[in-house]
Amino acid sequence: MTELLILPGLVVPGLVVMVPLVAAAGLGLVTNVRLAAWINGGVATLVFLLACALPWQPTAGLLLVDPLATHIAILTGFVGMTTAWFSRATIAVEAEAKRLDARALRAYHAMFQAYLGFLMLALLSNNVLATWGSIEAATIASVLVVALPRTDAAVAAASKQFILCGAGISLAFFGTTLLYLAAVPVLGSGLPALTWSRLPAAAPQFHAAMLNLAFVFLLLGYATKAALVPLHAWMASACAEGPTPVSAVLSGSILNVALFVILRLRGLLDVNLGAIAPGPPIMALGLFSVLLAAFSLWRQNDVKRFFAFSTIAQSGVAAFAFGLGGVGATFAGLLHLTLHTLSHAAIFQCVGRAVQLKGGQRFADIGGLLVRHRALGLTLAAGIVAVAGLPPFGLFASEFLVLMETVRHLPWLVLPLALGLVVGGWALAMRLISLCLGAPTPDRGPAPGLPALVPAWVHLAVVLVLGLAMPGPVAAWLMAIAEAAR
């Protein structure tokens, strides 16, 4: 118990969690919308910088700062920072178009920081129950933001997200209870039986049947948060109806945190000889997600809903890789998770500006961006090429690695996985033609300036560099995480 009470090196990890939560409380009191937007961007930048210091702050007390948690925390902080600065330029336009009042804008900035803070707590907490509670709190914050436009569609989307994610988190709570009961005979009652850092060493002695049952409920619960089929329906509605910055962070935050928990859970079952193999159910959810989302892309007429289904497909690829297991597949899954997060955040930032510019988010409303708005069109086109898994962007390499690992371990699954990737990539290529190269549609809003596109350029630059020439330290970092998490 002493290691839970004496917490050396807790300052920086604690600040990563507390800074956004304290800022959320303060932003709720700031009445000046412009000032609140600047504070939101500044706090998000500070959180990212603090997260970058986590590799030098390892601890396993109340907070667990290991390489896996650190990597996802840095990624979450980076997307939070760029989205916060992106939203500073766009949320006012969305507010005017959707008639959001000052109170709603205050709620947006407060909930943005609350969402970021609870995600960080979920990643860094060393307590299984605290992880569960933090993900639920982050979900509630995102639901409130999705509902801010107060249109019938937005309220319906928020309700769907709350109901489906609420059902998922209920399953995860029951699974957490079962995991605790499996751990009590080995670790004793109280905090030790809920401590992430103690569970792997004790897991070989857990009662296998109880551990299996806990895994089934935990997998279903967190798969809902990861938007894996058949538990994915909330994702498209939330991205389509909520403010565009919410789409950017949803596509690369709570999904990643859920996959992070699933990867941790896989490690517990791998070391218990009597437990079921965790890989096949995880792979099944991932593969079904890739296939259903890929074919669903062809039926979407709403541009934000279209890219939400693309996010579901990419989340499925990462889940499939994690289910496949082994160092190579885990490395490929981590790389894919990182790159698709950055790519989709960039796409939603561009789509948000295009929707504001054209006054609608159907494909019929948006077209010919390269003709009238060269910078926006080129940026969106680059993002679509990246997400489609085409060279020279990094998703080509990550998908290739996943396919090669599948050939090595389960070659009979290569065909359906490749089919999903090809069908999805083809749908993305066709939409690139209509959005960027089609006949231009009339402008109905202010054209975005070049500074508004900087966050998207930064994201795509990272994806490009990792695709062309991944730096040695980055490869070594991901490989060390894969070796520890396999």
PLY file of the C-alpha trace (Angstrom):
ply
format ascii 1.0
element vertex 486
property float x
property float y
property float z
element edge 485
property int vertex1
property int vertex2
end_header
0.00 0.00 0.00
2.94 2.35 0.52
3.49 2.76 -3.21
-0.07 4.12 -3.46
0.60 6.71 -0.77
4.16 7.85 -1.60
4.06 9.33 -5.09
7.47 10.46 -6.35
7.48 12.22 -9.69
3.74 12.87 -9.61
3.89 16.60 -10.32
3.97 16.59 -14.12
1.48 13.72 -14.62
-0.80 15.35 -12.08
-0.63 18.66 -13.93
-1.49 16.94 -17.22
-4.75 15.85 -15.61
-5.52 18.81 -13.36
-4.71 21.76 -15.65
-7.55 21.11 -18.15
-10.02 20.20 -15.40
-9.30 23.40 -13.47
-9.44 25.37 -16.73
-12.84 23.84 -17.47
-14.20 25.21 -14.22
-12.67 28.63 -14.89
-13.81 28.86 -18.51
-17.39 28.39 -17.40
-17.11 31.81 -15.74
-15.46 33.70 -18.63
-18.11 35.77 -20.40
-15.86 37.22 -23.13
-16.03 34.68 -25.97
-12.83 35.83 -27.70
-10.87 35.70 -24.43
-12.27 32.25 -23.67
-11.13 31.00 -27.10
-7.59 32.27 -26.46
-7.54 30.71 -22.99
-8.81 27.43 -24.43
-5.99 27.36 -26.98
-3.35 28.36 -24.44
-4.41 25.72 -21.90
-4.53 23.01 -24.56
-0.99 23.98 -25.64
0.21 23.81 -22.04
-1.36 20.36 -21.62
0.43 19.12 -24.75
3.78 20.48 -23.56
3.30 18.84 -20.16
2.38 15.57 -21.88
5.64 15.76 -23.86
7.50 15.65 -20.52
5.81 12.38 -19.46
8.53 10.07 -20.91
10.85 11.43 -18.20
8.24 11.07 -15.44
7.65 7.31 -15.06
5.56 6.39 -12.05
3.28 3.58 -10.93
1.56 5.01 -7.89
-1.81 6.68 -8.04
-1.01 7.48 -11.68
0.55 4.97 -14.08
2.90 6.62 -16.56
4.23 3.91 -18.83
5.23 4.18 -22.52
1.81 3.09 -23.84
-0.11 5.62 -21.73
2.49 8.29 -22.50
2.22 7.79 -26.26
-1.58 8.04 -26.35
-1.49 11.00 -23.93
0.95 12.93 -26.16
-1.17 12.13 -29.22
-4.37 13.21 -27.43
-2.71 16.40 -26.21
-1.44 17.24 -29.68
-4.84 16.81 -31.31
-6.44 18.74 -28.45
-4.00 21.61 -28.96
-4.40 21.91 -32.73
-8.18 21.52 -32.50
-8.40 24.20 -29.83
-6.57 26.68 -32.04
-8.61 25.58 -35.05
-11.83 26.09 -33.10
-10.76 29.60 -32.11
-11.15 30.63 -35.74
-14.20 28.50 -36.57
-16.47 28.21 -33.55
-17.61 31.84 -33.84
-18.70 31.23 -37.44
-20.52 28.04 -36.45
-22.11 29.89 -33.56
-23.46 32.57 -35.85
-24.74 30.03 -38.39
-26.41 27.87 -35.74
-27.44 30.80 -33.50
-25.49 29.72 -30.44
-25.67 32.27 -27.66
-22.81 33.35 -25.40
-23.84 30.86 -22.72
-23.58 28.00 -25.21
-20.13 29.18 -26.30
-18.99 29.30 -22.67
-20.24 25.75 -22.26
-18.33 24.70 -25.39
-14.96 25.91 -24.09
-15.56 24.51 -20.61
-16.65 21.11 -21.92
-13.71 21.00 -24.36
-11.26 21.23 -21.47
-13.28 18.85 -19.31
-13.26 16.32 -22.14
-9.49 16.68 -22.54
-8.85 16.42 -18.81
-10.95 13.31 -18.27
-9.33 11.59 -21.24
-5.92 12.28 -19.72
-7.12 10.90 -16.40
-8.41 7.76 -18.13
-5.01 7.26 -19.78
-2.83 7.93 -16.74
-4.93 6.53 -13.91
-3.54 3.43 -12.23
-7.00 2.33 -11.15
-9.35 0.30 -13.36
-12.46 1.89 -11.84
-11.03 5.41 -12.22
-10.31 4.67 -15.88
-13.93 3.59 -16.33
-15.29 6.68 -14.55
-13.04 9.05 -16.48
-14.15 7.67 -19.84
-17.77 8.04 -18.80
-17.17 11.64 -17.68
-15.46 12.41 -21.01
-18.43 10.90 -22.83
-20.88 13.11 -20.94
-18.80 16.19 -21.78
-18.80 15.28 -25.48
-22.56 14.59 -25.42
-23.21 18.07 -24.02
-21.10 19.67 -26.76
-22.81 17.67 -29.53
-26.17 18.97 -28.27
-25.07 22.63 -28.19
-26.59 23.61 -31.58
-29.99 22.72 -30.00
-31.45 21.64 -33.31
-33.66 18.56 -33.39
-30.96 16.64 -35.25
-28.23 17.65 -32.77
-30.33 16.71 -29.75
-31.22 13.38 -31.38
-27.54 12.69 -32.12
-26.55 13.55 -28.54
-29.31 11.32 -27.20
-28.18 8.43 -29.38
-24.59 8.89 -28.23
-25.64 9.05 -24.58
-27.86 5.97 -24.78
-25.49 3.75 -26.76
-22.35 4.83 -24.94
-24.24 4.63 -21.65
-25.17 1.03 -22.43
-21.55 0.32 -23.32
-20.18 1.88 -20.18
-22.70 -0.10 -18.10
-21.34 -3.30 -19.62
-17.81 -2.08 -18.89
-18.75 -1.37 -15.25
-20.09 -4.89 -14.82
-16.92 -6.22 -16.43
-14.81 -4.10 -14.06
-16.70 -5.58 -11.11
-16.02 -9.12 -12.39
-12.35 -8.30 -12.92
-12.15 -7.06 -9.33
-13.74 -10.30 -8.09
-11.21 -12.30 -10.10
-8.34 -10.30 -8.59
-9.45 -10.28 -4.92
-8.36 -13.88 -4.10
-4.85 -13.07 -5.34
-4.30 -9.39 -4.50
-6.71 -8.97 -1.60
-9.63 -6.58 -1.36
-9.38 -2.85 -1.85
-7.21 -0.78 -4.17
-4.59 -3.42 -5.06
-7.22 -5.53 -6.85
-8.06 -2.54 -9.07
-4.50 -1.37 -9.77
-3.38 -1.64 -13.41
0.31 -1.98 -12.51
-0.34 -4.99 -10.24
-2.81 -6.88 -12.39
-0.41 -8.31 -15.05
1.84 -10.03 -12.49
-1.14 -11.50 -10.65
-3.26 -12.36 -13.71
-1.77 -15.89 -14.18
-3.35 -16.85 -10.85
-6.81 -15.41 -11.55
-9.76 -17.77 -11.82
-9.97 -18.30 -15.58
-13.75 -18.48 -15.85
-14.22 -15.23 -13.94
-11.51 -13.53 -16.00
-13.13 -14.72 -19.23
-16.52 -13.37 -18.23
-14.99 -10.04 -17.19
-13.21 -9.77 -20.54
-16.41 -10.35 -22.55
-18.25 -7.52 -20.79
-15.23 -5.19 -20.81
-14.62 -5.82 -24.51
-18.23 -5.09 -25.43
-18.27 -1.99 -23.24
-15.07 -0.44 -24.51
-15.73 -1.52 -28.10
-18.74 0.80 -27.93
-16.41 3.68 -27.08
-14.05 2.62 -29.87
-16.99 2.76 -32.34
-16.46 -0.85 -33.41
-19.26 -2.63 -35.28
-21.99 -3.42 -34.22
-21.65 -0.78 -31.48
-20.73 2.11 -33.75
-24.00 3.91 -34.57
-23.41 6.89 -32.27
-20.19 7.97 -33.99
-21.58 9.05 -37.36
-24.48 10.99 -35.84
-22.29 12.80 -33.30
-19.76 13.84 -35.95
-22.48 14.94 -38.38
-24.54 17.08 -36.01
-22.05 18.43 -33.46
-19.73 21.41 -33.94
-16.88 20.55 -36.31
-14.12 20.74 -33.64
-15.96 17.98 -31.78
-15.75 15.80 -34.89
-11.99 16.40 -35.01
-11.38 15.33 -31.40
-13.92 12.49 -31.41
-12.17 10.94 -34.41
-8.88 10.76 -32.54
-9.40 10.71 -28.79
-12.04 8.66 -27.02
-11.71 5.92 -29.67
-7.99 5.72 -28.97
-8.51 5.63 -25.21
-10.96 2.73 -25.59
-8.51 0.82 -27.80
-5.80 1.56 -25.22
-7.91 -0.14 -22.52
-8.66 -3.11 -24.79
-4.91 -3.53 -25.40
-4.26 -3.53 -21.66
-7.00 -6.11 -21.13
-5.53 -8.35 -23.81
-2.29 -8.46 -21.84
-4.11 -9.82 -18.77
-5.66 -12.73 -20.65
-2.48 -13.56 -22.55
-0.64 -14.49 -19.34
-3.45 -16.64 -17.92
-3.16 -20.16 -19.34
-6.79 -21.04 -18.60
-8.27 -17.93 -20.17
-9.75 -17.73 -23.64
-7.60 -16.36 -26.44
-8.46 -12.64 -26.52
-7.25 -12.10 -30.08
-10.09 -13.66 -32.13
-12.97 -11.59 -30.67
-10.94 -8.38 -30.95
-10.00 -9.23 -34.55
-13.62 -10.08 -35.37
-14.86 -6.70 -34.15
-12.07 -4.96 -36.04
-12.63 -6.81 -39.29
-16.41 -6.34 -39.21
-15.82 -2.62 -38.62
-13.52 -2.34 -41.63
-15.93 -4.16 -43.94
-19.19 -2.52 -42.83
-17.71 0.98 -42.75
-16.03 0.55 -46.15
-19.28 -0.42 -47.87
-21.27 2.17 -45.89
-19.07 4.93 -47.31
-20.76 4.50 -50.69
-24.19 5.30 -49.22
-23.34 8.56 -47.42
-24.47 11.92 -48.75
-23.41 13.95 -45.71
-19.71 14.82 -45.84
-19.13 14.73 -42.05
-21.01 11.45 -41.69
-18.92 10.06 -44.57
-15.64 10.78 -42.84
-17.04 9.49 -39.55
-17.52 6.09 -41.22
-13.95 6.35 -42.50
-12.86 6.85 -38.87
-14.77 3.71 -37.86
-12.97 1.73 -40.57
-9.54 2.94 -39.42
-10.37 2.20 -35.79
-11.26 -1.30 -36.98
-7.85 -1.71 -38.63
-6.08 -0.78 -35.39
-8.31 -3.14 -33.38
-7.65 -5.96 -35.86
-3.88 -5.44 -35.48
-4.11 -5.45 -31.68
-6.18 -8.63 -31.82
-3.64 -10.27 -34.12
-1.01 -9.80 -31.43
2.74 -10.09 -31.49
5.33 -7.35 -31.61
5.00 -6.68 -35.34
1.20 -6.45 -35.36
1.10 -4.32 -32.21
3.71 -1.99 -33.72
1.61 -1.72 -36.90
-1.55 -1.09 -34.87
0.06 1.67 -32.82
1.45 3.31 -35.95
-1.91 3.08 -37.69
-3.77 4.48 -34.67
-1.35 7.42 -34.53
-1.48 8.22 -38.23
-5.22 7.90 -38.73
-5.81 10.13 -35.70
-3.69 12.88 -37.20
-5.13 12.44 -40.70
-8.78 12.46 -39.68
-8.32 15.46 -37.41
-6.84 17.35 -40.39
-9.72 16.25 -42.63
-12.41 17.36 -40.20
-10.68 20.72 -39.81
-10.76 21.20 -43.59
-14.32 19.90 -43.86
-15.39 22.31 -41.15
-14.08 25.26 -43.14
-15.65 23.93 -46.34
-19.04 23.50 -44.66
-18.89 27.07 -43.36
-17.83 28.32 -46.78
-20.57 26.50 -48.71
-23.36 26.75 -46.15
-24.17 23.01 -46.10
-22.58 19.65 -45.43
-24.06 17.50 -48.19
-21.74 16.50 -51.00
-24.06 18.38 -53.38
-23.33 21.58 -51.40
-19.55 21.27 -51.57
-17.56 20.89 -54.75
-14.73 22.28 -56.80
-12.66 23.49 -53.84
-9.49 23.37 -55.92
-11.02 25.72 -58.48
-11.91 28.60 -56.17
-9.98 27.87 -52.97
-6.68 26.27 -53.90
-5.12 26.00 -50.42
-8.21 24.51 -48.78
-8.76 22.14 -51.70
-5.16 20.92 -51.74
-5.14 20.39 -47.98
-8.38 18.40 -48.04
-7.19 16.39 -51.04
-3.94 15.54 -49.23
-5.91 14.43 -46.17
-8.16 12.17 -48.24
-5.16 10.64 -50.02
-3.58 9.98 -46.63
-6.70 8.32 -45.15
-7.19 6.24 -48.31
-3.85 4.59 -47.52
-2.04 5.84 -50.60
1.67 6.71 -50.74
3.60 8.76 -49.81
1.61 9.16 -46.57
2.22 6.95 -43.55
-1.09 5.07 -43.56
0.12 3.22 -46.65
2.99 1.82 -44.56
0.85 0.99 -41.52
-1.81 -0.82 -43.58
0.89 -2.68 -45.47
2.44 -3.80 -42.17
-0.94 -4.99 -40.87
-1.50 -6.99 -44.08
1.99 -8.52 -43.88
1.46 -9.56 -40.26
-1.86 -11.08 -41.26
-0.11 -13.07 -44.00
2.37 -14.35 -41.42
-0.18 -15.42 -38.81
-3.63 -15.85 -40.42
-3.29 -15.70 -44.22
-6.94 -16.67 -44.80
-7.99 -13.31 -43.33
-5.93 -11.29 -45.80
-8.65 -11.35 -48.48
-11.52 -9.85 -46.41
-9.21 -7.30 -44.79
-7.74 -6.23 -48.14
-11.25 -6.09 -49.61
-12.35 -3.66 -46.91
-9.28 -1.48 -47.38
-9.66 -1.39 -51.18
-13.41 -0.66 -51.13
-12.94 2.07 -48.54
-10.00 3.59 -50.38
-11.93 3.58 -53.65
-14.89 5.37 -52.03
-12.53 8.00 -50.62
-10.89 8.52 -54.03
-14.27 9.03 -55.68
-15.30 11.59 -53.06
-11.98 13.40 -53.51
-12.94 13.94 -57.15
-16.36 15.40 -56.31
-15.17 17.54 -53.39
-11.98 18.94 -54.84
-12.16 18.53 -58.62
-15.88 18.71 -59.37
-17.92 21.66 -60.55
-17.60 24.55 -58.06
-20.62 25.39 -55.96
-21.45 28.96 -54.80
-19.82 30.34 -51.68
-22.19 31.20 -48.84
-19.73 32.06 -46.10
-16.34 33.67 -45.44
-13.34 32.09 -47.15
-10.77 30.67 -44.71
-7.43 32.41 -44.48
-4.15 30.53 -44.69
-3.48 30.70 -40.90
-6.70 28.73 -40.30
-5.21 25.79 -42.23
-1.94 25.63 -40.27
-3.15 22.97 -37.78
-4.16 20.68 -40.66
-0.82 21.25 -42.39
1.06 20.31 -39.21
-0.92 17.06 -38.92
-0.38 16.08 -42.53
3.31 16.99 -42.37
3.80 14.52 -39.51
1.89 11.82 -41.41
4.01 12.50 -44.51
7.32 12.37 -42.64
6.39 9.11 -40.93
5.46 7.69 -44.31
8.57 8.77 -46.20
11.33 8.41 -43.60
10.35 7.53 -40.06
13.01 8.85 -37.65
14.91 6.12 -35.82
13.90 7.31 -32.33
10.21 7.21 -33.29
10.53 3.65 -34.61
12.43 2.59 -31.48
9.80 4.25 -29.26
6.91 2.44 -30.96
8.80 -0.85 -30.96
9.49 -0.59 -27.22
5.77 0.01 -26.57
4.84 -2.94 -28.81
7.27 -5.25 -27.01
5.91 -4.24 -23.60
2.25 -4.45 -24.66
2.27 -7.67 -26.72
0 1
1 2
2 3
3 4
4 5
5 6
6 7
7 8
8 9
9 10
10 11
11 12
12 13
13 14
14 15
15 16
16 17
17 18
18 19
19 20
20 21
21 22
22 23
23 24
24 25
25 26
26 27
27 28
28 29
29 30
30 31
31 32
32 33
33 34
34 35
35 36
36 37
37 38
38 39
39 40
40 41
41 42
42 43
43 44
44 45
45 46
46 47
47 48
48 49
49 50
50 51
51 52
52 53
53 54
54 55
55 56
56 57
57 58
58 59
59 60
60 61
61 62
62 63
63 64
64 65
65 66
66 67
67 68
68 69
69 70
70 71
71 72
72 73
73 74
74 75
75 76
76 77
77 78
78 79
79 80
80 81
81 82
82 83
83 84
84 85
85 86
86 87
87 88
88 89
89 90
90 91
91 92
92 93
93 94
94 95
95 96
96 97
97 98
98 99
99 100
100 101
101 102
102 103
103 104
104 105
105 106
106 107
107 108
108 109
109 110
110 111
111 112
112 113
113 114
114 115
115 116
116 117
117 118
118 119
119 120
120 121
121 122
122 123
123 124
124 125
125 126
126 127
127 128
128 129
129 130
130 131
131 132
132 133
133 134
134 135
135 136
136 137
137 138
138 139
139 140
140 141
141 142
142 143
143 144
144 145
145 146
146 147
147 148
148 149
149 150
150 151
151 152
152 153
153 154
154 155
155 156
156 157
157 158
158 159
159 160
160 161
161 162
162 163
163 164
164 165
165 166
166 167
167 168
168 169
169 170
170 171
171 172
172 173
173 174
174 175
175 176
176 177
177 178
178 179
179 180
180 181
181 182
182 183
183 184
184 185
185 186
186 187
187 188
188 189
189 190
190 191
191 192
192 193
193 194
194 195
195 196
196 197
197 198
198 199
199 200
200 201
201 202
202 203
203 204
204 205
205 206
206 207
207 208
208 209
209 210
210 211
211 212
212 213
213 214
214 215
215 216
216 217
217 218
218 219
219 220
220 221
221 222
222 223
223 224
224 225
225 226
226 227
227 228
228 229
229 230
230 231
231 232
232 233
233 234
234 235
235 236
236 237
237 238
238 239
239 240
240 241
241 242
242 243
243 244
244 245
245 246
246 247
247 248
248 249
249 250
250 251
251 252
252 253
253 254
254 255
255 256
256 257
257 258
258 259
259 260
260 261
261 262
262 263
263 264
264 265
265 266
266 267
267 268
268 269
269 270
270 271
271 272
272 273
273 274
274 275
275 276
276 277
277 278
278 279
279 280
280 281
281 282
282 283
283 284
284 285
285 286
286 287
287 288
288 289
289 290
290 291
291 292
292 293
293 294
294 295
295 296
296 297
297 298
298 299
299 300
300 301
301 302
302 303
303 304
304 305
305 306
306 307
307 308
308 309
309 310
310 311
311 312
312 313
313 314
314 315
315 316
316 317
317 318
318 319
319 320
320 321
321 322
322 323
323 324
324 325
325 326
326 327
327 328
328 329
329 330
330 331
331 332
332 333
333 334
334 335
335 336
336 337
337 338
338 339
339 340
340 341
341 342
342 343
343 344
344 345
345 346
346 347
347 348
348 349
349 350
350 351
351 352
352 353
353 354
354 355
355 356
356 357
357 358
358 359
359 360
360 361
361 362
362 363
363 364
364 365
365 366
366 367
367 368
368 369
369 370
370 371
371 372
372 373
373 374
374 375
375 376
376 377
377 378
378 379
379 380
380 381
381 382
382 383
383 384
384 385
385 386
386 387
387 388
388 389
389 390
390 391
391 392
392 393
393 394
394 395
395 396
396 397
397 398
398 399
399 400
400 401
401 402
402 403
403 404
404 405
405 406
406 407
407 408
408 409
409 410
410 411
411 412
412 413
413 414
414 415
415 416
416 417
417 418
418 419
419 420
420 421
421 422
422 423
423 424
424 425
425 426
426 427
427 428
428 429
429 430
430 431
431 432
432 433
433 434
434 435
435 436
436 437
437 438
438 439
439 440
440 441
441 442
442 443
443 444
444 445
445 446
446 447
447 448
448 449
449 450
450 451
451 452
452 453
453 454
454 455
455 456
456 457
457 458
458 459
459 460
460 461
461 462
462 463
463 464
464 465
465 466
466 467
467 468
468 469
469 470
470 471
471 472
472 473
473 474
474 475
475 476
476 477
477 478
478 479
479 480
480 481
481 482
482 483
483 484
484 485
